[in-house]
Amino acid sequence: MNLDRVVYPQDVEPNYKGYILIATYTLFAYDYLCTFDKEVNYLWLTPWHWGKILFFINRYLPFVEISMAVHIVRVLTTPEMCRNHYRAITWLMISGLVNAELILVLRTIAIWDRKKSITIVVITTYLVVATASLAATNLFFKSLVYIPVKVYRYGCEVGTSNSIIIVAFIALLALETVIFVLTVVRATQHLRRSHSSWVVQLYKRGIMFYVYLFVLMLANVVFPVVVEPGKKAVFADLQFSLHSVLCNRVIFHILKQANTKQNSEAAYTSTYDSQVFTTIMDTVDISED
């Protein structure tokens, strides 16, 4: 293929995946700028620990993945270039999603006071989902056959692929549903005993997190069945970035409360609120201690 071919603007077909990627990158960058001060205040000067590492992976991995995805849809390519590029993009994305889900799993275990039965159920579900997602993603990538793009097109074009990527999205949806149900059940128990604003917000954000991602996951389950091969994972990057954004928001909410606790003796209206908060901090391991 001649990579020096001339492409005139009026001949270029609309690249809807490119438009979605640009919108995704804009959303992610905007949220990053809006929350950068929180990152500096709550995390930059704290000791390193595994909870902090999980946070920074979740925070910055989408920048790498989305940047690579934006680049490949805006250049002239060959099938081999596309395959190598998307191999890296695919594994960055699935690794980031597994990492984000781990943070949510830890939060769920925390709000249940690390109850043994709940911990076993959630961890087992997480491991099964992570394994199924990795396996399905690997099989889906192996099925992709990239073909030379038309003279007037940028980016990559998929000739054939299977629909097994649905398994990965269904597995993630199942895990999110388990987390959602456990969150709602625990919320009804906690909110009978406390009406503290931070406790209410903790559960409210967790529930809204599920609602937002449910819509995207549903789209990612339906699209591989009804659209052409090249558009089967068109919303995957958006789901990845929203996972990161919403998960970071939950962590910042917890860290804000930690900062409030350190600077105010009246941080809680009850001993119960304090116990809930301490359990979350100890489990998620994002405190400054």
N, C-alpha and C positions, 0 to 999 in steps of 0.2 A: 504493500500500500504506500502511495506517495503522500507523505505527511506535509509536503509543501504545496499541496493543492490550494487553489484560491476558493474561498467561500464568501459569497456576497450576502450581506445582511438580509436582502429581500428573499433569498432562497432558503434561509434557515427555518426549519419547522419549529413550532413551539416546543420547548423542552419543559414539560410540566414537572418532572422530577427535579429539574434545576430550580424552578420557581419555588417548589416546596422546600428545597434545601436552603435557599437564600432566606426564605421566611423563617425557617427553623433556626438558622444561624443568627439572624437578627434578634429573634425572641431570646435565645440563649445569651447572647452578648448583652442585651438590654438588662436581663435579670442579673447577670454577673456584675454589671456596673452598679446596679441598684443595691446589691448586697455586699459589695467589696469592702465597705467600711466595717461590716459585721465580721467578715473573715479576718480582717486586720485586728480588730479589737478583741475578738474572742479566741483566736487560734494562733496567730503568728508568734506570739511570745510564750506559748505554752509548751511544756515538754512533749517530745514525740512519744506516741504510744500507738497501739494498733488501731484504736478508734479514730485517731487523727489521720492515720494513713488511709483508712477506708474513706474518710471524708474527702481527702484531697484527690484520691482516685476518682471518686464520684464527681468531684467538682471540675476537674480539668481534662479527664479523658474525652468527654464529648467535644471539646475544642479541637483535639487532634483528629478524631473520627470525622466530624462534620467538615473540617477544613479539607481533609483528603477527599471527601465525597463531593464537595463543591468544586474542587480542582478538576476532578476527572470528568465532570459533565461540561466543562468549559474549554476543553482542549481537543485536538485531533488525536485519535487513538488507533491502536491495533488491537485485535482480539487478545493477544498475549499480554499486552499492557493492561487491558481491562481485567483479565483474570488475576494477575499479580496484585493489582491495586485493590480489587474488591476482596481478595483473600484477606489482606491486612485490615480493611474496613470492617469486614464481617466479624472477624475475631475480636477486634477492638470493641465493637458494639455489643456482642454477646457477653464479653467479659465485663463490660460496664454495667449491663443489665443485671448480671448475676451479683455483682458487687453492690448495686443499689438495693436489690432484693434482700441481701444479707443485712444491710442496715435496718430495713423495715422489719425483718425477722427479729433482730435484737430489740428493737423498740417494742414489738409485740410481746416478746418474752418479758421485757421489763415491766410493762403495764400490768402484766399478770403476776407480778411479784416473783418471777422465776419459778413458778409452780411447776413441779416435775412433769406432770402429765401433759401440760400445755407445751412445755419446752420440748418434750419428746415428739409430740404431734407436729409442731411447727418446724423443728429441725429436720425431721424425717421427710415432711412434705417438701421442704426447701431442697434437700439433697436429691430427691426423686425428680423434682422439676428442673434443677440445674443439670442433672445428667441427661434427662430427656431433651432439654433445650440444646445442649451442646451436641448431642447425637443427631438431632433433626437438622440443626444448622449445618453440620458437617455433610450430611447426605444431600441437603439442598444445594450446597455449594458445588459438590461433585457433579450434580446434575446440570449445572449451568453450562451452556455452550454459547460462547460469544462469537458473533459473526461480524465481518467488516461492515462498518457503518456506511450509509449512503454518502455520496459526495457532498451533499448539502447539510450533513448532520455533524454535530459535535458529540462528545461523550461516547458511551458504549451502547451496544445493542445486543440483546439476548435473543438467540434463535430458538432454543428450547430449554425447558426446565421442568422439574416436577413441582408438586404442591405440598411437599412434606414440611415445609417451613410452617404450615398451619399448626403442626404438633407443638412447635416451640412456643407459639403465641397462645395456644390453648393451655399449655402447661403453665405459662406465666399468669394467664388469667385465672387458672385454678388456684395458684398460690396467693394471688392478690385477693381472691374471694375468701379464702380461708382467713387471711389476715383481716379482711374487712369484717367478717362475721365475728371474729374474736374481739376486734376493736369495739364493735357495736355492743356486744354483750358486756364487755368490761366497762364501757362508757355508762351503760344503764346502772351498773353497780356503783361505780365511783361517784356519779353525779347525784345519787341519792344521799351521799354523805358529804359532798363538797360542791360548792358553786363557785369556787375560785376561778377567776378569769383565765388563768394560764392552763388549768385543767380542762376547762371547757374548750379553749382554743386547741389544745393538744388533740382532743378527740375530733373536734370539728374539722381540723386540717387533715387528719387521717382519713376521715370519711370522704371529704371532698377530693382528696388525692385519688381514692378508688374510683369515684364517679368520672373524673377527667380521663383517667387512664383506661377505664372500661370502654369508653367510646372509641378510643384509638385502638385498643386491642381487638375490639369487635371488627373494626375496619381492616385490621391486619389479618384477621381470620377469614373475612369474606373475600377480600380482594384476590388472594391467590387462586380462588376458585373461579372467579368471573372475569378476570382481566387477562390481557396478553402477558406472555412470560416476562417481559422487561419491566412490568409494573406491579409485580406480585408483592414486592416489599417496599412500595413507594412511601409508605408512612412509617417505616421502621426507624428512620433517623429522627423523626418528630417524636415518636414514642420514647426513644432513648434519651433525647434531650429533656423532655418533660419529666421523665423519671428522675433525672439528675436535679432539675430545678426544684421539683416538689419535695424531693428527699432532702435537699439542702435547706429548704425552708423549714422543714420539721426540725432539723438539727439546730438551725439558728434560733428557733423558738425555745428549744431546751437550753441552749447556751445563754440566751438572754435572761432566762429565769435564774440560771446559775449566777450570772453577774449581779442580778437583783438581790439574790440571797446573800451574796458576799458584801453588798453595800447597804443592806438594810436589815435591821433586826426584826422588822415587821413584814418580812417577805411572805409569810404564810398566815392564813387566818386560823389554821388548825394544825395540830400535830399530825393528823392524817395526811394533809397536803404535803407536809415535809417528808413523810415516809414514802409517799408515792414518788416524789421528785428524786429523793436519794436513791431509790431502787433503780430508777431510769438512768441516772448518771453512772451508777456503778456498773450496770449491765452494758450500756452502750459505750462506756469508757471514753467520754469526750470531755471530761472535767479537767480542770487545770492542775489537779493534785498529782 
